[in-house]
Amino acid sequence: MNKLEVYDFQGQKVTDSRVVAEMIGVQHKNLLQKIKGYEEILLSSKFSSVEFFIPNEYKDSKGEVEICKNY
C-alpha cells in the first residue's frame, strides 16, 4: 500500500486529488466528479466546501493547466 502524501498548502495539511485517485484506482476526472457531488451535499448542509476541498491547478504533461483539489 502506498503512503498518503500530505503537505502544507496555505497553512493547512492537505493531500492532492491526483494522489488519492491513483491510490484508490480511479481516473482523476471521475474523482473530481465525486468531489463535486460531495461539495454540493456540504453546501446544502450549510458547510463551506473550502473547509474540505481546496481548488488548485497544475500543469499536465502537455503543459496545459488542469484542475485538481487539495483536501
MDAnalysis code that builds the backbone (N, CA, C; Angstrom):
import MDAnalysis as mda
import numpy as np

u = mda.Universe.empty(213, n_residues=71, atom_resindex=np.repeat(np.arange(71), 3), trajectory=True)
u.add_TopologyAttr("name", ["N", "CA", "C"] * 71)
u.add_TopologyAttr("resid", np.arange(1, 72))
u.add_TopologyAttr("resname", ["MET", "ASN", "LYS", "LEU", "GLU", "VAL", "TYR", "ASP", "PHE", "GLN", "GLY", "GLN", "LYS", "VAL", "THR", "ASP", "SER", "ARG", "VAL", "VAL", "ALA", "GLU", "MET", "ILE", "GLY", "VAL", "GLN", "HIS", "LYS", "ASN", "LEU", "LEU", "GLN", "LYS", "ILE", "LYS", "GLY", "TYR", "GLU", "GLU", "ILE", "LEU", "LEU", "SER", "SER", "LYS", "PHE", "SER", "SER", "VAL", "GLU", "PHE", "PHE", "ILE", "PRO", "ASN", "GLU", "TYR", "LYS", "ASP", "SER", "LYS", "GLY", "GLU", "VAL", "GLU", "ILE", "CYS", "LYS", "ASN", "TYR"])
u.atoms.positions = np.array([
    [0.840, -1.181, 0.000],
    [0.000, 0.000, 0.000],
    [0.884, 1.243, 0.000],
    [0.535, 2.207, -0.833],
    [1.275, 3.454, -0.909],
    [0.985, 4.318, 0.303],
    [1.962, 5.111, 0.677],
    [1.789, 6.039, 1.792],
    [1.164, 7.329, 1.252],
    [0.142, 7.827, 1.935],
    [-0.532, 9.047, 1.532],
    [0.403, 10.239, 1.722],
    [0.584, 11.007, 0.659],
    [1.428, 12.189, 0.715],
    [0.621, 13.355, 1.285],
    [1.109, 13.957, 2.348],
    [0.468, 15.106, 2.967],
    [1.482, 16.242, 2.967],
    [1.014, 17.443, 2.620],
    [1.910, 18.590, 2.613],
    [1.162, 19.834, 3.057],
    [1.922, 20.897, 3.306],
    [1.349, 22.162, 3.752],
    [0.899, 22.966, 2.542],
    [-0.357, 23.405, 2.549],
    [-0.901, 24.256, 1.492],
    [-1.635, 25.397, 2.165],
    [-1.093, 26.574, 2.044],
    [-1.685, 27.775, 2.641],
    [-1.969, 27.586, 4.129],
    [-1.029, 26.951, 4.819],
    [-1.139, 26.770, 6.263],
    [-1.984, 25.589, 6.702],
    [-2.442, 24.765, 5.760],
    [-3.254, 23.590, 6.096],
    [-2.566, 22.329, 5.595],
    [-2.720, 21.256, 6.326],
    [-2.208, 19.958, 5.891],
    [-3.214, 19.356, 4.914],
    [-2.773, 19.043, 3.705],
    [-3.654, 18.554, 2.652],
    [-2.986, 17.421, 1.882],
    [-3.773, 16.777, 1.033],
    [-3.249, 15.871, 0.029],
    [-3.854, 16.286, -1.305],
    [-3.365, 15.753, -2.379],
    [-3.763, 16.141, -3.729],
    [-4.729, 15.106, -4.294],
    [-5.767, 15.572, -4.966],
    [-6.757, 14.652, -5.537],
    [-6.134, 13.694, -6.546],
    [-5.068, 14.097, -7.219],
    [-4.413, 13.197, -8.171],
    [-3.793, 12.011, -7.452],
    [-3.219, 12.268, -6.265],
    [-2.616, 11.199, -5.468],
    [-3.695, 10.246, -4.973],
    [-4.809, 10.799, -4.497],
    [-5.908, 9.972, -3.994],
    [-6.483, 9.113, -5.119],
    [-6.687, 9.711, -6.295],
    [-7.224, 8.964, -7.433],
    [-6.326, 7.777, -7.758],
    [-5.033, 7.996, -7.766],
    [-4.095, 6.907, -8.056],
    [-4.160, 5.832, -6.979],
    [-4.236, 6.263, -5.717],
    [-4.254, 5.304, -4.607],
    [-5.498, 4.423, -4.626],
    [-6.645, 4.983, -5.025],
    [-7.880, 4.199, -4.993],
    [-8.220, 3.599, -6.355],
    [-7.368, 3.858, -7.347],
    [-7.518, 3.215, -8.647],
    [-8.664, 3.736, -9.494],
    [-8.893, 5.055, -9.454],
    [-9.919, 5.659, -10.309],
    [-9.283, 6.761, -11.146],
    [-9.938, 7.111, -12.244],
    [-9.438, 8.214, -13.046],
    [-9.653, 9.513, -12.287],
    [-8.695, 10.419, -12.419],
    [-8.759, 11.685, -11.706],
    [-10.047, 12.440, -12.028],
    [-10.452, 12.458, -13.292],
    [-11.667, 13.191, -13.671],
    [-12.896, 12.612, -12.978],
    [-12.924, 11.293, -12.768],
    [-14.051, 10.678, -12.070],
    [-14.060, 11.038, -10.592],
    [-12.887, 11.107, -9.989],
    [-12.806, 11.527, -8.587],
    [-13.269, 12.972, -8.446],
    [-12.875, 13.844, -9.377],
    [-13.311, 15.239, -9.320],
    [-14.830, 15.343, -9.409],
    [-15.452, 14.489, -10.208],
    [-16.919, 14.471, -10.292],
    [-17.530, 14.070, -8.952],
    [-16.944, 13.082, -8.298],
    [-17.433, 12.674, -6.980],
    [-17.259, 13.798, -5.969],
    [-16.114, 14.467, -6.011],
    [-15.864, 15.576, -5.092],
    [-16.894, 16.678, -5.315],
    [-17.230, 16.953, -6.572],
    [-18.243, 17.969, -6.859],
    [-19.562, 17.601, -6.191],
    [-19.929, 16.336, -6.242],
    [-21.144, 15.876, -5.559],
    [-21.054, 16.058, -4.058],
    [-19.877, 15.764, -3.486],
    [-19.676, 15.963, -2.050],
    [-19.803, 17.438, -1.703],
    [-19.235, 18.305, -2.551],
    [-19.313, 19.745, -2.307],
    [-20.765, 20.216, -2.294],
    [-21.580, 19.697, -3.208],
    [-22.995, 20.071, -3.259],
    [-23.714, 19.647, -1.982],
    [-23.404, 18.465, -1.476],
    [-24.009, 17.992, -0.226],
    [-23.577, 18.885, 0.934],
    [-22.295, 19.202, 0.998],
    [-21.791, 20.058, 2.079],
    [-22.430, 21.436, 2.035],
    [-22.535, 22.010, 0.838],
    [-23.126, 23.337, 0.714],
    [-24.604, 23.325, 1.092],
    [-25.320, 22.268, 0.735],
    [-26.744, 22.191, 1.085],
    [-26.919, 21.984, 2.587],
    [-25.873, 21.516, 3.258],
    [-25.902, 21.326, 4.709],
    [-25.329, 22.534, 5.442],
    [-25.092, 23.598, 4.695],
    [-24.573, 24.857, 5.232],
    [-23.120, 24.763, 5.712],
    [-22.377, 23.796, 5.162],
    [-20.936, 23.734, 5.364],
    [-20.288, 24.416, 4.180],
    [-19.129, 24.955, 4.373],
    [-18.374, 25.521, 3.264],
    [-17.498, 24.419, 2.674],
    [-17.605, 24.205, 1.366],
    [-16.801, 23.144, 0.747],
    [-15.317, 23.422, 0.856],
    [-14.917, 24.706, 0.962],
    [-13.486, 25.002, 1.066],
    [-12.924, 24.586, 2.418],
    [-13.792, 24.227, 3.358],
    [-13.301, 23.667, 4.617],
    [-12.777, 22.250, 4.384],
    [-13.181, 21.635, 3.278],
    [-12.820, 20.251, 2.987],
    [-12.030, 20.094, 1.697],
    [-12.408, 20.844, 0.648],
    [-11.794, 20.708, -0.665],
    [-11.303, 22.072, -1.135],
    [-10.002, 22.210, -1.369],
    [-9.408, 23.474, -1.778],
    [-9.058, 23.396, -3.258],
    [-9.674, 24.254, -4.095],
    [-9.353, 24.236, -5.530],
    [-7.874, 24.557, -5.770],
    [-7.300, 23.898, -6.750],
    [-5.905, 24.129, -7.104],
    [-5.740, 23.809, -8.582],
    [-4.579, 24.133, -9.132],
    [-4.274, 23.861, -10.532],
    [-2.890, 23.252, -10.648],
    [-2.663, 22.557, -11.751],
    [-1.341, 22.015, -12.067],
    [-1.200, 21.976, -13.575],
    [0.033, 21.858, -14.045],
    [0.277, 21.706, -15.480],
    [0.481, 20.233, -15.781],
    [-0.240, 19.749, -16.787],
    [-0.113, 18.345, -17.158],
    [1.120, 18.139, -18.032],
    [1.293, 16.919, -18.524],
    [2.485, 16.592, -19.306],
    [2.555, 17.354, -20.620],
    [1.423, 17.912, -21.086],
    [1.394, 18.710, -22.316],
    [1.573, 20.202, -22.020],
    [1.721, 20.541, -20.732],
    [1.878, 21.942, -20.348],
    [0.562, 22.684, -20.194],
    [-0.549, 21.946, -20.263],
    [-1.865, 22.572, -20.107],
    [-2.250, 22.632, -18.634],
    [-2.926, 23.709, -18.257],
    [-3.364, 23.877, -16.872],
    [-4.614, 23.034, -16.649],
    [-4.577, 22.209, -15.613],
    [-5.685, 21.345, -15.241],
    [-6.100, 21.629, -13.803],
    [-7.314, 21.254, -13.464],
    [-7.842, 21.470, -12.124],
    [-7.585, 20.230, -11.270],
    [-7.266, 20.459, -10.005],
    [-7.209, 19.386, -9.025],
    [-7.749, 19.958, -7.727],
    [-7.863, 19.137, -6.718],
    [-8.348, 19.579, -5.417],
    [-7.367, 19.135, -4.349],
    [-7.179, 19.993, -3.390],
    [-6.427, 19.621, -2.194],
    [-7.455, 19.390, -1.096],
    [-7.223, 18.350, -0.310],
    [-8.111, 18.108, 0.813],
    [-7.424, 17.298, 1.854],
])
